[in-house]
Amino acid sequence: MAHCQAQSRKIVYCPQNSQDNVDDAELVDRHIAETINTLRSLPRLGRVGRRKGTRELGVAGLPYVIVYRIDITDKGDEVVILGIFHGVQNR
C-alpha cells in the first residue's frame, strides 16, 4: 500500500496506485465539500450529535458523517467542522 498524506480538508483514499482510485477519491471529496457547503445556508440540517453541543450530517450516498458545531456570533451562525468520519469509526 502506498503511503498517503491528507491535506487539511481532503480525504485521501488510495489503497492502490491507479488513476481510478484517484478519481474515486476526488469524487468523494467533491461530495463531502458539497455537503459542507450546504451547511453554510442550512446549519441546523444535521441531527443532534452524540456529544453535547455537536451536530452530525451524513453525506448522501457515502458512508461518511460530518461532525460539526454551530457557534453563534454577532454575524449569525458559524459552522465549525470538527471531523469527517467513516460511519463505522468512533466519533
PyMOL Python script that loads the backbone (N, CA, C, O; Angstrom):
from pymol import cmd

cmd.read_pdbstr("""\
ATOM      1  N   MET A   1       0.846  -1.182   0.000  1.00  0.00           N
ATOM      2  CA  MET A   1       0.000   0.000   0.000  1.00  0.00           C
ATOM      3  C   MET A   1       0.888   1.241   0.000  1.00  0.00           C
ATOM      4  O   MET A   1       1.863   1.321   0.747  1.00  0.00           O
ATOM      5  N   ALA A   2       0.549   2.174  -0.818  1.00  0.00           N
ATOM      6  CA  ALA A   2       1.323   3.409  -0.913  1.00  0.00           C
ATOM      7  C   ALA A   2       1.093   4.277   0.317  1.00  0.00           C
ATOM      8  O   ALA A   2       0.020   4.254   0.921  1.00  0.00           O
ATOM      9  N   HIS A   3       2.100   5.028   0.670  1.00  0.00           N
ATOM     10  CA  HIS A   3       1.956   5.986   1.775  1.00  0.00           C
ATOM     11  C   HIS A   3       1.183   7.193   1.261  1.00  0.00           C
ATOM     12  O   HIS A   3       1.520   7.750   0.216  1.00  0.00           O
ATOM     13  N   CYS A   4       0.163   7.594   1.982  1.00  0.00           N
ATOM     14  CA  CYS A   4      -0.685   8.702   1.538  1.00  0.00           C
ATOM     15  C   CYS A   4      -0.763   9.737   2.643  1.00  0.00           C
ATOM     16  O   CYS A   4      -0.795   9.400   3.827  1.00  0.00           O
ATOM     17  N   GLN A   5      -0.795  10.989   2.247  1.00  0.00           N
ATOM     18  CA  GLN A   5      -0.956  12.070   3.202  1.00  0.00           C
ATOM     19  C   GLN A   5      -2.198  12.853   2.841  1.00  0.00           C
ATOM     20  O   GLN A   5      -2.516  13.031   1.666  1.00  0.00           O
ATOM     21  N   ALA A   6      -2.892  13.318   3.854  1.00  0.00           N
ATOM     22  CA  ALA A   6      -4.093  14.117   3.629  1.00  0.00           C
ATOM     23  C   ALA A   6      -3.769  15.583   3.864  1.00  0.00           C
ATOM     24  O   ALA A   6      -3.062  15.930   4.810  1.00  0.00           O
ATOM     25  N   GLN A   7      -4.294  16.446   2.987  1.00  0.00           N
ATOM     26  CA  GLN A   7      -4.212  17.873   3.215  1.00  0.00           C
ATOM     27  C   GLN A   7      -5.288  18.226   4.223  1.00  0.00           C
ATOM     28  O   GLN A   7      -6.065  17.356   4.617  1.00  0.00           O
ATOM     29  N   SER A   8      -5.353  19.461   4.646  1.00  0.00           N
ATOM     30  CA  SER A   8      -6.199  19.855   5.766  1.00  0.00           C
ATOM     31  C   SER A   8      -7.647  19.376   5.655  1.00  0.00           C
ATOM     32  O   SER A   8      -8.159  18.823   6.629  1.00  0.00           O
ATOM     33  N   ARG A   9      -8.329  19.555   4.534  1.00  0.00           N
ATOM     34  CA  ARG A   9      -9.727  19.152   4.475  1.00  0.00           C
ATOM     35  C   ARG A   9      -9.956  17.993   3.518  1.00  0.00           C
ATOM     36  O   ARG A   9     -11.097  17.604   3.269  1.00  0.00           O
ATOM     37  N   LYS A  10      -8.900  17.456   2.994  1.00  0.00           N
ATOM     38  CA  LYS A  10      -9.021  16.395   1.998  1.00  0.00           C
ATOM     39  C   LYS A  10      -9.102  15.036   2.665  1.00  0.00           C
ATOM     40  O   LYS A  10      -8.464  14.777   3.685  1.00  0.00           O
ATOM     41  N   ILE A  11      -9.896  14.189   2.066  1.00  0.00           N
ATOM     42  CA  ILE A  11      -9.900  12.782   2.442  1.00  0.00           C
ATOM     43  C   ILE A  11      -9.127  12.066   1.351  1.00  0.00           C
ATOM     44  O   ILE A  11      -9.415  12.232   0.166  1.00  0.00           O
ATOM     45  N   VAL A  12      -8.164  11.284   1.741  1.00  0.00           N
ATOM     46  CA  VAL A  12      -7.354  10.594   0.755  1.00  0.00           C
ATOM     47  C   VAL A  12      -7.685   9.117   0.815  1.00  0.00           C
ATOM     48  O   VAL A  12      -7.638   8.492   1.874  1.00  0.00           O
ATOM     49  N   TYR A  13      -8.016   8.580  -0.329  1.00  0.00           N
ATOM     50  CA  TYR A  13      -8.364   7.174  -0.449  1.00  0.00           C
ATOM     51  C   TYR A  13      -7.412   6.594  -1.480  1.00  0.00           C
ATOM     52  O   TYR A  13      -7.535   6.903  -2.665  1.00  0.00           O
ATOM     53  N   CYS A  14      -6.475   5.771  -1.065  1.00  0.00           N
ATOM     54  CA  CYS A  14      -5.516   5.265  -2.046  1.00  0.00           C
ATOM     55  C   CYS A  14      -5.012   3.876  -1.662  1.00  0.00           C
ATOM     56  O   CYS A  14      -3.841   3.725  -1.314  1.00  0.00           O
ATOM     57  N   PRO A  15      -5.869   2.864  -1.719  1.00  0.00           N
ATOM     58  CA  PRO A  15      -5.409   1.524  -1.391  1.00  0.00           C
ATOM     59  C   PRO A  15      -4.462   0.955  -2.441  1.00  0.00           C
ATOM     60  O   PRO A  15      -3.676   0.056  -2.143  1.00  0.00           O
ATOM     61  N   GLN A  16      -4.529   1.468  -3.664  1.00  0.00           N
ATOM     62  CA  GLN A  16      -3.646   1.022  -4.733  1.00  0.00           C
ATOM     63  C   GLN A  16      -3.246   2.241  -5.549  1.00  0.00           C
ATOM     64  O   GLN A  16      -3.901   3.281  -5.485  1.00  0.00           O
ATOM     65  N   ASN A  17      -2.200   2.113  -6.294  1.00  0.00           N
ATOM     66  CA  ASN A  17      -1.777   3.208  -7.164  1.00  0.00           C
ATOM     67  C   ASN A  17      -2.446   3.052  -8.518  1.00  0.00           C
ATOM     68  O   ASN A  17      -1.937   2.337  -9.380  1.00  0.00           O
ATOM     69  N   SER A  18      -3.572   3.707  -8.716  1.00  0.00           N
ATOM     70  CA  SER A  18      -4.216   3.702 -10.023  1.00  0.00           C
ATOM     71  C   SER A  18      -5.025   4.977 -10.178  1.00  0.00           C
ATOM     72  O   SER A  18      -5.470   5.563  -9.191  1.00  0.00           O
ATOM     73  N   GLN A  19      -5.212   5.399 -11.396  1.00  0.00           N
ATOM     74  CA  GLN A  19      -5.970   6.623 -11.665  1.00  0.00           C
ATOM     75  C   GLN A  19      -7.415   6.473 -11.221  1.00  0.00           C
ATOM     76  O   GLN A  19      -8.027   7.447 -10.783  1.00  0.00           O
ATOM     77  N   ASP A  20      -7.981   5.255 -11.328  1.00  0.00           N
ATOM     78  CA  ASP A  20      -9.369   5.047 -10.899  1.00  0.00           C
ATOM     79  C   ASP A  20      -9.544   5.398  -9.431  1.00  0.00           C
ATOM     80  O   ASP A  20     -10.537   6.023  -9.058  1.00  0.00           O
ATOM     81  N   ASN A  21      -8.596   5.005  -8.597  1.00  0.00           N
ATOM     82  CA  ASN A  21      -8.695   5.306  -7.178  1.00  0.00           C
ATOM     83  C   ASN A  21      -8.557   6.799  -6.916  1.00  0.00           C
ATOM     84  O   ASN A  21      -9.228   7.341  -6.038  1.00  0.00           O
ATOM     85  N   VAL A  22      -7.697   7.460  -7.666  1.00  0.00           N
ATOM     86  CA  VAL A  22      -7.562   8.911  -7.524  1.00  0.00           C
ATOM     87  C   VAL A  22      -8.868   9.588  -7.931  1.00  0.00           C
ATOM     88  O   VAL A  22      -9.332  10.501  -7.248  1.00  0.00           O
ATOM     89  N   ASP A  23      -9.461   9.149  -9.032  1.00  0.00           N
ATOM     90  CA  ASP A  23     -10.732   9.716  -9.481  1.00  0.00           C
ATOM     91  C   ASP A  23     -11.826   9.481  -8.447  1.00  0.00           C
ATOM     92  O   ASP A  23     -12.627  10.376  -8.178  1.00  0.00           O
ATOM     93  N   ASP A  24     -11.867   8.288  -7.867  1.00  0.00           N
ATOM     94  CA  ASP A  24     -12.855   7.985  -6.829  1.00  0.00           C
ATOM     95  C   ASP A  24     -12.665   8.887  -5.618  1.00  0.00           C
ATOM     96  O   ASP A  24     -13.636   9.395  -5.058  1.00  0.00           O
ATOM     97  N   ALA A  25     -11.421   9.084  -5.218  1.00  0.00           N
ATOM     98  CA  ALA A  25     -11.141   9.934  -4.059  1.00  0.00           C
ATOM     99  C   ALA A  25     -11.579  11.366  -4.324  1.00  0.00           C
ATOM    100  O   ALA A  25     -12.123  12.026  -3.438  1.00  0.00           O
ATOM    101  N   GLU A  26     -11.343  11.848  -5.535  1.00  0.00           N
ATOM    102  CA  GLU A  26     -11.754  13.215  -5.870  1.00  0.00           C
ATOM    103  C   GLU A  26     -13.272  13.338  -5.881  1.00  0.00           C
ATOM    104  O   GLU A  26     -13.809  14.372  -5.484  1.00  0.00           O
ATOM    105  N   LEU A  27     -13.967  12.303  -6.328  1.00  0.00           N
ATOM    106  CA  LEU A  27     -15.422  12.309  -6.312  1.00  0.00           C
ATOM    107  C   LEU A  27     -15.954  12.346  -4.879  1.00  0.00           C
ATOM    108  O   LEU A  27     -16.880  13.095  -4.569  1.00  0.00           O
ATOM    109  N   VAL A  28     -15.361  11.536  -4.017  1.00  0.00           N
ATOM    110  CA  VAL A  28     -15.753  11.535  -2.602  1.00  0.00           C
ATOM    111  C   VAL A  28     -15.508  12.912  -2.003  1.00  0.00           C
ATOM    112  O   VAL A  28     -16.359  13.441  -1.288  1.00  0.00           O
ATOM    113  N   ASP A  29     -14.359  13.487  -2.288  1.00  0.00           N
ATOM    114  CA  ASP A  29     -14.027  14.810  -1.771  1.00  0.00           C
ATOM    115  C   ASP A  29     -15.045  15.850  -2.238  1.00  0.00           C
ATOM    116  O   ASP A  29     -15.470  16.696  -1.451  1.00  0.00           O
ATOM    117  N   ARG A  30     -15.436  15.793  -3.501  1.00  0.00           N
ATOM    118  CA  ARG A  30     -16.433  16.747  -4.017  1.00  0.00           C
ATOM    119  C   ARG A  30     -17.770  16.596  -3.308  1.00  0.00           C
ATOM    120  O   ARG A  30     -18.403  17.594  -2.963  1.00  0.00           O
ATOM    121  N   HIS A  31     -18.209  15.352  -3.084  1.00  0.00           N
ATOM    122  CA  HIS A  31     -19.486  15.129  -2.394  1.00  0.00           C
ATOM    123  C   HIS A  31     -19.438  15.676  -0.969  1.00  0.00           C
ATOM    124  O   HIS A  31     -20.398  16.289  -0.502  1.00  0.00           O
ATOM    125  N   ILE A  32     -18.334  15.456  -0.291  1.00  0.00           N
ATOM    126  CA  ILE A  32     -18.198  15.962   1.072  1.00  0.00           C
ATOM    127  C   ILE A  32     -18.177  17.491   1.063  1.00  0.00           C
ATOM    128  O   ILE A  32     -18.828  18.119   1.898  1.00  0.00           O
ATOM    129  N   ALA A  33     -17.446  18.092   0.138  1.00  0.00           N
ATOM    130  CA  ALA A  33     -17.384  19.551   0.045  1.00  0.00           C
ATOM    131  C   ALA A  33     -18.762  20.141  -0.251  1.00  0.00           C
ATOM    132  O   ALA A  33     -19.121  21.177   0.309  1.00  0.00           O
ATOM    133  N   GLU A  34     -19.532  19.501  -1.117  1.00  0.00           N
ATOM    134  CA  GLU A  34     -20.890  19.974  -1.418  1.00  0.00           C
ATOM    135  C   GLU A  34     -21.780  19.910  -0.184  1.00  0.00           C
ATOM    136  O   GLU A  34     -22.585  20.810   0.058  1.00  0.00           O
ATOM    137  N   THR A  35     -21.633  18.843   0.595  1.00  0.00           N
ATOM    138  CA  THR A  35     -22.433  18.715   1.823  1.00  0.00           C
ATOM    139  C   THR A  35     -22.053  19.803   2.814  1.00  0.00           C
ATOM    140  O   THR A  35     -22.926  20.391   3.451  1.00  0.00           O
ATOM    141  N   ILE A  36     -20.772  20.076   2.950  1.00  0.00           N
ATOM    142  CA  ILE A  36     -20.323  21.137   3.850  1.00  0.00           C
ATOM    143  C   ILE A  36     -20.833  22.490   3.365  1.00  0.00           C
ATOM    144  O   ILE A  36     -21.246  23.318   4.177  1.00  0.00           O
ATOM    145  N   ASN A  37     -20.812  22.723   2.072  1.00  0.00           N
ATOM    146  CA  ASN A  37     -21.332  23.986   1.540  1.00  0.00           C
ATOM    147  C   ASN A  37     -22.815  24.148   1.835  1.00  0.00           C
ATOM    148  O   ASN A  37     -23.278  25.263   2.072  1.00  0.00           O
ATOM    149  N   THR A  38     -23.563  23.058   1.824  1.00  0.00           N
ATOM    150  CA  THR A  38     -24.993  23.113   2.168  1.00  0.00           C
ATOM    151  C   THR A  38     -25.176  23.601   3.602  1.00  0.00           C
ATOM    152  O   THR A  38     -26.132  24.317   3.901  1.00  0.00           O
ATOM    153  N   LEU A  39     -24.265  23.214   4.481  1.00  0.00           N
ATOM    154  CA  LEU A  39     -24.365  23.635   5.885  1.00  0.00           C
ATOM    155  C   LEU A  39     -24.226  25.142   6.051  1.00  0.00           C
ATOM    156  O   LEU A  39     -24.692  25.701   7.044  1.00  0.00           O
ATOM    157  N   ARG A  40     -23.593  25.803   5.093  1.00  0.00           N
ATOM    158  CA  ARG A  40     -23.459  27.265   5.190  1.00  0.00           C
ATOM    159  C   ARG A  40     -24.826  27.942   5.202  1.00  0.00           C
ATOM    160  O   ARG A  40     -25.040  28.908   5.935  1.00  0.00           O
ATOM    161  N   SER A  41     -25.745  27.434   4.392  1.00  0.00           N
ATOM    162  CA  SER A  41     -27.073  28.053   4.339  1.00  0.00           C
ATOM    163  C   SER A  41     -28.083  27.348   5.241  1.00  0.00           C
ATOM    164  O   SER A  41     -29.107  27.933   5.596  1.00  0.00           O
ATOM    165  N   LEU A  42     -27.808  26.113   5.609  1.00  0.00           N
ATOM    166  CA  LEU A  42     -28.726  25.343   6.462  1.00  0.00           C
ATOM    167  C   LEU A  42     -27.948  24.699   7.616  1.00  0.00           C
ATOM    168  O   LEU A  42     -27.828  23.475   7.663  1.00  0.00           O
ATOM    169  N   PRO A  43     -27.425  25.495   8.537  1.00  0.00           N
ATOM    170  CA  PRO A  43     -26.540  24.947   9.573  1.00  0.00           C
ATOM    171  C   PRO A  43     -27.213  23.943  10.518  1.00  0.00           C
ATOM    172  O   PRO A  43     -26.526  23.136  11.144  1.00  0.00           O
ATOM    173  N   ARG A  44     -28.516  23.982  10.626  1.00  0.00           N
ATOM    174  CA  ARG A  44     -29.199  23.050  11.528  1.00  0.00           C
ATOM    175  C   ARG A  44     -29.749  21.822  10.801  1.00  0.00           C
ATOM    176  O   ARG A  44     -30.593  21.100  11.331  1.00  0.00           O
ATOM    177  N   LEU A  45     -29.260  21.600   9.590  1.00  0.00           N
ATOM    178  CA  LEU A  45     -29.715  20.479   8.781  1.00  0.00           C
ATOM    179  C   LEU A  45     -29.417  19.128   9.425  1.00  0.00           C
ATOM    180  O   LEU A  45     -30.239  18.214   9.350  1.00  0.00           O
ATOM    181  N   GLY A  46     -28.274  18.995  10.044  1.00  0.00           N
ATOM    182  CA  GLY A  46     -27.887  17.722  10.659  1.00  0.00           C
ATOM    183  C   GLY A  46     -28.647  17.441  11.940  1.00  0.00           C
ATOM    184  O   GLY A  46     -29.309  18.311  12.506  1.00  0.00           O
ATOM    185  N   ARG A  47     -28.531  16.202  12.377  1.00  0.00           N
ATOM    186  CA  ARG A  47     -29.186  15.780  13.631  1.00  0.00           C
ATOM    187  C   ARG A  47     -28.306  16.160  14.824  1.00  0.00           C
ATOM    188  O   ARG A  47     -27.122  16.461  14.671  1.00  0.00           O
ATOM    189  N   VAL A  48     -28.900  16.139  15.994  1.00  0.00           N
ATOM    190  CA  VAL A  48     -28.146  16.379  17.221  1.00  0.00           C
ATOM    191  C   VAL A  48     -27.085  15.285  17.323  1.00  0.00           C
ATOM    192  O   VAL A  48     -27.369  14.106  17.110  1.00  0.00           O
ATOM    193  N   GLY A  49     -25.861  15.693  17.650  1.00  0.00           N
ATOM    194  CA  GLY A  49     -24.735  14.760  17.682  1.00  0.00           C
ATOM    195  C   GLY A  49     -24.675  13.904  18.929  1.00  0.00           C
ATOM    196  O   GLY A  49     -25.430  14.104  19.880  1.00  0.00           O
ATOM    197  N   ARG A  50     -23.779  12.964  18.908  1.00  0.00           N
ATOM    198  CA  ARG A  50     -23.575  12.053  20.042  1.00  0.00           C
ATOM    199  C   ARG A  50     -22.936  12.760  21.228  1.00  0.00           C
ATOM    200  O   ARG A  50     -23.142  12.370  22.377  1.00  0.00           O
ATOM    201  N   ARG A  51     -22.163  13.795  20.947  1.00  0.00           N
ATOM    202  CA  ARG A  51     -21.527  14.562  22.021  1.00  0.00           C
ATOM    203  C   ARG A  51     -22.239  15.903  22.174  1.00  0.00           C
ATOM    204  O   ARG A  51     -22.682  16.506  21.197  1.00  0.00           O
ATOM    205  N   LYS A  52     -22.335  16.342  23.398  1.00  0.00           N
ATOM    206  CA  LYS A  52     -23.037  17.583  23.706  1.00  0.00           C
ATOM    207  C   LYS A  52     -22.489  18.742  22.873  1.00  0.00           C
ATOM    208  O   LYS A  52     -21.277  18.928  22.757  1.00  0.00           O
ATOM    209  N   GLY A  53     -23.401  19.508  22.305  1.00  0.00           N
ATOM    210  CA  GLY A  53     -23.017  20.693  21.552  1.00  0.00           C
ATOM    211  C   GLY A  53     -22.624  20.429  20.112  1.00  0.00           C
ATOM    212  O   GLY A  53     -22.203  21.343  19.402  1.00  0.00           O
ATOM    213  N   THR A  54     -22.760  19.175  19.674  1.00  0.00           N
ATOM    214  CA  THR A  54     -22.385  18.860  18.293  1.00  0.00           C
ATOM    215  C   THR A  54     -23.609  18.471  17.478  1.00  0.00           C
ATOM    216  O   THR A  54     -24.678  18.182  18.015  1.00  0.00           O
ATOM    217  N   ARG A  55     -23.417  18.473  16.181  1.00  0.00           N
ATOM    218  CA  ARG A  55     -24.423  18.003  15.232  1.00  0.00           C
ATOM    219  C   ARG A  55     -23.714  17.073  14.259  1.00  0.00           C
ATOM    220  O   ARG A  55     -22.494  17.135  14.107  1.00  0.00           O
ATOM    221  N   GLU A  56     -24.484  16.210  13.602  1.00  0.00           N
ATOM    222  CA  GLU A  56     -23.924  15.263  12.652  1.00  0.00           C
ATOM    223  C   GLU A  56     -24.769  15.256  11.393  1.00  0.00           C
ATOM    224  O   GLU A  56     -25.999  15.284  11.454  1.00  0.00           O
ATOM    225  N   LEU A  57     -24.102  15.221  10.260  1.00  0.00           N
ATOM    226  CA  LEU A  57     -24.799  15.167   8.977  1.00  0.00           C
ATOM    227  C   LEU A  57     -24.137  14.117   8.105  1.00  0.00           C
ATOM    228  O   LEU A  57     -22.932  14.167   7.859  1.00  0.00           O
ATOM    229  N   GLY A  58     -24.936  13.163   7.640  1.00  0.00           N
ATOM    230  CA  GLY A  58     -24.427  12.143   6.735  1.00  0.00           C
ATOM    231  C   GLY A  58     -24.235  12.716   5.344  1.00  0.00           C
ATOM    232  O   GLY A  58     -24.943  13.637   4.937  1.00  0.00           O
ATOM    233  N   VAL A  59     -23.274  12.166   4.621  1.00  0.00           N
ATOM    234  CA  VAL A  59     -23.026  12.557   3.240  1.00  0.00           C
ATOM    235  C   VAL A  59     -23.835  11.611   2.362  1.00  0.00           C
ATOM    236  O   VAL A  59     -23.595  10.404   2.360  1.00  0.00           O
ATOM    237  N   ALA A  60     -24.784  12.150   1.623  1.00  0.00           N
ATOM    238  CA  ALA A  60     -25.695  11.334   0.815  1.00  0.00           C
ATOM    239  C   ALA A  60     -24.927  10.405  -0.124  1.00  0.00           C
ATOM    240  O   ALA A  60     -24.033  10.837  -0.853  1.00  0.00           O
ATOM    241  N   GLY A  61     -25.289   9.134  -0.093  1.00  0.00           N
ATOM    242  CA  GLY A  61     -24.699   8.158  -0.989  1.00  0.00           C
ATOM    243  C   GLY A  61     -23.332   7.643  -0.575  1.00  0.00           C
ATOM    244  O   GLY A  61     -22.754   6.799  -1.260  1.00  0.00           O
ATOM    245  N   LEU A  62     -22.811   8.141   0.535  1.00  0.00           N
ATOM    246  CA  LEU A  62     -21.483   7.731   1.003  1.00  0.00           C
ATOM    247  C   LEU A  62     -21.556   7.393   2.487  1.00  0.00           C
ATOM    248  O   LEU A  62     -22.435   7.893   3.188  1.00  0.00           O
ATOM    249  N   PRO A  63     -20.656   6.561   2.973  1.00  0.00           N
ATOM    250  CA  PRO A  63     -20.692   6.165   4.388  1.00  0.00           C
ATOM    251  C   PRO A  63     -19.938   7.122   5.308  1.00  0.00           C
ATOM    252  O   PRO A  63     -19.287   6.685   6.257  1.00  0.00           O
ATOM    253  N   TYR A  64     -20.022   8.425   5.033  1.00  0.00           N
ATOM    254  CA  TYR A  64     -19.304   9.409   5.835  1.00  0.00           C
ATOM    255  C   TYR A  64     -20.268  10.289   6.620  1.00  0.00           C
ATOM    256  O   TYR A  64     -21.380  10.574   6.178  1.00  0.00           O
ATOM    257  N   VAL A  65     -19.815  10.708   7.789  1.00  0.00           N
ATOM    258  CA  VAL A  65     -20.589  11.587   8.661  1.00  0.00           C
ATOM    259  C   VAL A  65     -19.724  12.800   8.977  1.00  0.00           C
ATOM    260  O   VAL A  65     -18.563  12.669   9.366  1.00  0.00           O
ATOM    261  N   ILE A  66     -20.309  13.984   8.803  1.00  0.00           N
ATOM    262  CA  ILE A  66     -19.631  15.226   9.152  1.00  0.00           C
ATOM    263  C   ILE A  66     -20.099  15.623  10.544  1.00  0.00           C
ATOM    264  O   ILE A  66     -21.295  15.787  10.782  1.00  0.00           O
ATOM    265  N   VAL A  67     -19.156  15.774  11.457  1.00  0.00           N
ATOM    266  CA  VAL A  67     -19.470  16.200  12.821  1.00  0.00           C
ATOM    267  C   VAL A  67     -19.092  17.671  12.922  1.00  0.00           C
ATOM    268  O   VAL A  67     -17.982  18.067  12.567  1.00  0.00           O
ATOM    269  N   TYR A  68     -20.034  18.475  13.411  1.00  0.00           N
ATOM    270  CA  TYR A  68     -19.793  19.913  13.470  1.00  0.00           C
ATOM    271  C   TYR A  68     -20.511  20.531  14.664  1.00  0.00           C
ATOM    272  O   TYR A  68     -21.341  19.897  15.315  1.00  0.00           O
ATOM    273  N   ARG A  69     -20.173  21.760  14.925  1.00  0.00           N
ATOM    274  CA  ARG A  69     -20.900  22.533  15.935  1.00  0.00           C
ATOM    275  C   ARG A  69     -21.290  23.855  15.305  1.00  0.00           C
ATOM    276  O   ARG A  69     -20.732  24.266  14.287  1.00  0.00           O
ATOM    277  N   ILE A  70     -22.243  24.505  15.918  1.00  0.00           N
ATOM    278  CA  ILE A  70     -22.680  25.813  15.451  1.00  0.00           C
ATOM    279  C   ILE A  70     -22.294  26.831  16.508  1.00  0.00           C
ATOM    280  O   ILE A  70     -22.748  26.758  17.650  1.00  0.00           O
ATOM    281  N   ASP A  71     -21.454  27.781  16.120  1.00  0.00           N
ATOM    282  CA  ASP A  71     -21.100  28.892  17.000  1.00  0.00           C
ATOM    283  C   ASP A  71     -21.985  30.067  16.615  1.00  0.00           C
ATOM    284  O   ASP A  71     -22.067  30.437  15.444  1.00  0.00           O
ATOM    285  N   ILE A  72     -22.635  30.641  17.594  1.00  0.00           N
ATOM    286  CA  ILE A  72     -23.498  31.790  17.333  1.00  0.00           C
ATOM    287  C   ILE A  72     -22.669  33.055  17.549  1.00  0.00           C
ATOM    288  O   ILE A  72     -22.138  33.288  18.634  1.00  0.00           O
ATOM    289  N   THR A  73     -22.571  33.861  16.500  1.00  0.00           N
ATOM    290  CA  THR A  73     -21.790  35.097  16.558  1.00  0.00           C
ATOM    291  C   THR A  73     -22.710  36.271  16.265  1.00  0.00           C
ATOM    292  O   THR A  73     -23.879  36.085  15.927  1.00  0.00           O
ATOM    293  N   ASP A  74     -22.182  37.471  16.396  1.00  0.00           N
ATOM    294  CA  ASP A  74     -22.983  38.655  16.089  1.00  0.00           C
ATOM    295  C   ASP A  74     -23.287  38.757  14.598  1.00  0.00           C
ATOM    296  O   ASP A  74     -24.159  39.528  14.197  1.00  0.00           O
ATOM    297  N   LYS A  75     -22.581  37.990  13.777  1.00  0.00           N
ATOM    298  CA  LYS A  75     -22.824  37.978  12.332  1.00  0.00           C
ATOM    299  C   LYS A  75     -23.719  36.813  11.906  1.00  0.00           C
ATOM    300  O   LYS A  75     -24.003  36.647  10.720  1.00  0.00           O
ATOM    301  N   GLY A  76     -24.162  36.007  12.874  1.00  0.00           N
ATOM    302  CA  GLY A  76     -25.017  34.868  12.570  1.00  0.00           C
ATOM    303  C   GLY A  76     -24.357  33.557  12.974  1.00  0.00           C
ATOM    304  O   GLY A  76     -23.337  33.538  13.662  1.00  0.00           O
ATOM    305  N   ASP A  77     -24.967  32.465  12.530  1.00  0.00           N
ATOM    306  CA  ASP A  77     -24.447  31.140  12.863  1.00  0.00           C
ATOM    307  C   ASP A  77     -23.180  30.843  12.054  1.00  0.00           C
ATOM    308  O   ASP A  77     -23.109  31.111  10.855  1.00  0.00           O
ATOM    309  N   GLU A  78     -22.193  30.290  12.740  1.00  0.00           N
ATOM    310  CA  GLU A  78     -20.956  29.885  12.087  1.00  0.00           C
ATOM    311  C   GLU A  78     -20.782  28.384  12.294  1.00  0.00           C
ATOM    312  O   GLU A  78     -20.798  27.903  13.427  1.00  0.00           O
ATOM    313  N   VAL A  79     -20.616  27.647  11.199  1.00  0.00           N
ATOM    314  CA  VAL A  79     -20.436  26.206  11.257  1.00  0.00           C
ATOM    315  C   VAL A  79     -18.951  25.901  11.419  1.00  0.00           C
ATOM    316  O   VAL A  79     -18.121  26.388  10.651  1.00  0.00           O
ATOM    317  N   VAL A  80     -18.625  25.095  12.421  1.00  0.00           N
ATOM    318  CA  VAL A  80     -17.248  24.680  12.666  1.00  0.00           C
ATOM    319  C   VAL A  80     -17.191  23.160  12.483  1.00  0.00           C
ATOM    320  O   VAL A  80     -17.795  22.413  13.254  1.00  0.00           O
ATOM    321  N   ILE A  81     -16.470  22.717  11.470  1.00  0.00           N
ATOM    322  CA  ILE A  81     -16.339  21.290  11.196  1.00  0.00           C
ATOM    323  C   ILE A  81     -15.344  20.704  12.190  1.00  0.00           C
ATOM    324  O   ILE A  81     -14.196  21.140  12.269  1.00  0.00           O
ATOM    325  N   LEU A  82     -15.801  19.712  12.944  1.00  0.00           N
ATOM    326  CA  LEU A  82     -14.950  19.075  13.946  1.00  0.00           C
ATOM    327  C   LEU A  82     -14.272  17.826  13.411  1.00  0.00           C
ATOM    328  O   LEU A  82     -13.199  17.444  13.877  1.00  0.00           O
ATOM    329  N   GLY A  83     -14.904  17.191  12.433  1.00  0.00           N
ATOM    330  CA  GLY A  83     -14.301  15.992  11.860  1.00  0.00           C
ATOM    331  C   GLY A  83     -15.196  15.391  10.805  1.00  0.00           C
ATOM    332  O   GLY A  83     -16.393  15.673  10.746  1.00  0.00           O
ATOM    333  N   ILE A  84     -14.602  14.561   9.975  1.00  0.00           N
ATOM    334  CA  ILE A  84     -15.317  13.798   8.969  1.00  0.00           C
ATOM    335  C   ILE A  84     -14.931  12.353   9.200  1.00  0.00           C
ATOM    336  O   ILE A  84     -13.752  12.003   9.151  1.00  0.00           O
ATOM    337  N   PHE A  85     -15.925  11.512   9.452  1.00  0.00           N
ATOM    338  CA  PHE A  85     -15.674  10.155   9.847  1.00  0.00           C
ATOM    339  C   PHE A  85     -16.370   9.160   8.946  1.00  0.00           C
ATOM    340  O   PHE A  85     -17.449   9.433   8.420  1.00  0.00           O
ATOM    341  N   HIS A  86     -15.754   8.006   8.768  1.00  0.00           N
ATOM    342  CA  HIS A  86     -16.438   6.903   8.124  1.00  0.00           C
ATOM    343  C   HIS A  86     -17.492   6.421   9.120  1.00  0.00           C
ATOM    344  O   HIS A  86     -17.260   6.472  10.328  1.00  0.00           O
ATOM    345  N   GLY A  87     -18.611   5.968   8.649  1.00  0.00           N
ATOM    346  CA  GLY A  87     -19.720   5.595   9.508  1.00  0.00           C
ATOM    347  C   GLY A  87     -19.383   4.571  10.595  1.00  0.00           C
ATOM    348  O   GLY A  87     -20.033   4.552  11.640  1.00  0.00           O
ATOM    349  N   VAL A  88     -18.389   3.731  10.367  1.00  0.00           N
ATOM    350  CA  VAL A  88     -18.053   2.717  11.370  1.00  0.00           C
ATOM    351  C   VAL A  88     -16.995   3.193  12.376  1.00  0.00           C
ATOM    352  O   VAL A  88     -16.672   2.476  13.323  1.00  0.00           O
ATOM    353  N   GLN A  89     -16.458   4.402  12.168  1.00  0.00           N
ATOM    354  CA  GLN A  89     -15.457   4.933  13.099  1.00  0.00           C
ATOM    355  C   GLN A  89     -16.119   5.478  14.347  1.00  0.00           C
ATOM    356  O   GLN A  89     -17.261   5.936  14.315  1.00  0.00           O
ATOM    357  N   ASN A  90     -15.383   5.421  15.452  1.00  0.00           N
ATOM    358  CA  ASN A  90     -15.845   6.092  16.667  1.00  0.00           C
ATOM    359  C   ASN A  90     -15.724   7.578  16.458  1.00  0.00           C
ATOM    360  O   ASN A  90     -14.749   8.062  15.883  1.00  0.00           O
ATOM    361  N   ARG A  91     -16.725   8.304  16.929  1.00  0.00           N
ATOM    362  CA  ARG A  91     -16.670   9.756  16.775  1.00  0.00           C
ATOM    363  C   ARG A  91     -17.151  10.458  18.010  1.00  0.00           C
ATOM    364  O   ARG A  91     -17.172  11.688  18.052  1.00  0.00           O
TER     365      ARG A  91
END
""", "prot")
cmd.dss("prot")
cmd.show_as("cartoon", "prot")
cmd.util.cbc("prot")
cmd.orient("prot")
